[in-house]
Amino acid sequence: MTDILLRTGSLSFAYPERAGFLRRASLREVVKRVDLAVPRGSVLGLVGESGSGKTTLGRLLVRLLRPTSGGIQFDGAEIGTLEEAEMRPLRARIQMIFQDPQSSLNPRLRLGVTLTRPLQVYGRLKGRRDQRDRAAALLDLVGLPTGFVDRYPHELSGGQRQRAGIARALALDPDFIVADEIVSGLDVSTQAYILLLLRELRARLRLTMVFISHDLSVVRVLCDDVAILHHGEVVEYGPVARIFGFPQHAYTRQLLSAIPLPDVEPGWLDDPSPIVPSHQQGSAA
Amino acid sequence: MTAALSVQGLQVAIGTDASSANVLRGVSLDLQRGEVRGVVGESGAGKSMLGRAVLPANAVIAAGTIQFEGRDLVAMPEPERRSLLGRRIALIPQDPMTSLNPVKRVGGQIAILLRHHLALSKRGALERAAELLAEVAIREPRRVLELYPHEISGGMRQRVLIAMAFACDPSLVIADEPTTALDVTVQRQVLQLVERLRQRHGAAVLFITHDLGVVAKICRTMTVLHAGRVLEEGETAEVLAKPRHPYTRALLAATPRADRPAEALRPVPPALIENLWSEAHRLDRLVVAGPA
């Protein structure tokens, strides 16, 4: 039997939503009975379009949100219902990398401080010297010059900032990382580097990851398994080779055929599917 | 027949004399009537600036000419140029969020454009606005006219902007990354619409994008831009099948593909980028030294 690091059972999440003044708040379910099993050392891709619930699901997995129902097992223990104080020791092992490194790095702190802040919070720093060394080691790990310890975020390019975001997530030597759309704002050439870096790091550090993306092409580069989310439900889930080679669900096929591959393909624009999506009217993005 | 757009040796710099930065370093391209040309490049390539140079004077044109249907846009008096913009030359902007006025109803925003350029009556303009929305496959167009931008989805906002771009029958449309913020399924619908409207109105389109996939699907010709220079251009089918410039080849190899296994991905070699930039800077010094 494979060793499952993270498992969810019928995981659901609903936001209270008020339809109008004086109306009773109703619940709007955005993650619906999701069952996932992430083997240790593997990378799961969570794919969906805007509003699919993929970011909410990611935030549930790192317990930034508390499930409305269902469970999350991390390394054999149930964490879905833990209080914040009980979560704390686990937080060091579960990390998140955010989409926008511009807003997730403190603009007023040098990288040396930002990268080692998690270590400081967990009391794992032994003085100034150690802080500098640890920061330099983290920078080196993600392929940035160690001299960057004294740099501020605005002195970095987008790709370098994303590397710094990855370095911070690795500071506490976690076993599980959720990465939310971390390459979507990057240029093609930078994006390829970050993807290859993640691939190298997962092998070297034996990381288990959930990689959230709207882009199936990117998922194929990095992931072992992929789960396709649509309106909060997992509509298809399996190994990358099977999902990409033999998609079963109509929505997966629709997603795959909508990707514009860099090949000239006459007729691609004459898609037979209706031009107006069913959920078009009224809903704000 | 004169080209819809002809750009020759365009140099654009931003900033003051002492510390100006070159954004375009002698770009030339021709766009025939009805042609869809992709302008591809990464951030900093100058692709948006190329689109902007045709539009109002927020770019400092240091040298070169821009001709629209044979008329020089750079030398043209401002009022004359303004009367072309929005009517004969239209823009589909990247960000549907910030390109619509949040405190005005969709209908009013389309109507004002029609009244200004086509001198329609208020009633006539709203009638026409409803037809335009129907043309971009918006159901219940009359109801949508009454809505504010925040009340419609991102894909629908982009369709409203496409409707506005084609409202006055332009012969040149500049599309600046119009699908970058959209989901793939919505992107496909938007690309279909642009193609359909382009055919119906007979417009030429300058399609600015970083996505080689989008170019492959909608552009017959393409221009690869880097550091403000044209590195390669030609028929899209030919450039993608047999890229001549190493940068084009490297970009293609660095683009992840859903139909290929992970091993196929190759990042752009840093040495290649460095070489291209030092070439660009050498060009800057030549320009400063005076024409050869």
Interface residues (C-beta under 8 A of the other chain):
Chain A: E49 S50 G158 D187 V188 S189 Q191 A192 Y193 L195 L196 R199 H214 D215 L216 S217 V218 R220 V221 L222 F244 Q254 L255 L256 A258 I259 P260 L261 P262 D263 V264 E265 W268 L269 D270 D271 I275 V276 P277 H279 Q280 Q281 G282 S283 A284 A285
Chain B: E42 S43 A137 I138 R139 E140 H150 E151 I152 S153 G154 G155 M156 D183 V184 T185 V186 Q187 R188 Q189 L191 Q192 L193 E195 H210 D211 L212 G213 V214 V215 A216 K217 I218 T236 A237 L240 A241 A250 L251 L252 A254 T255 P256 R257 A258 D259 R260 P261 A262 L265 R266 P267 V268 I273
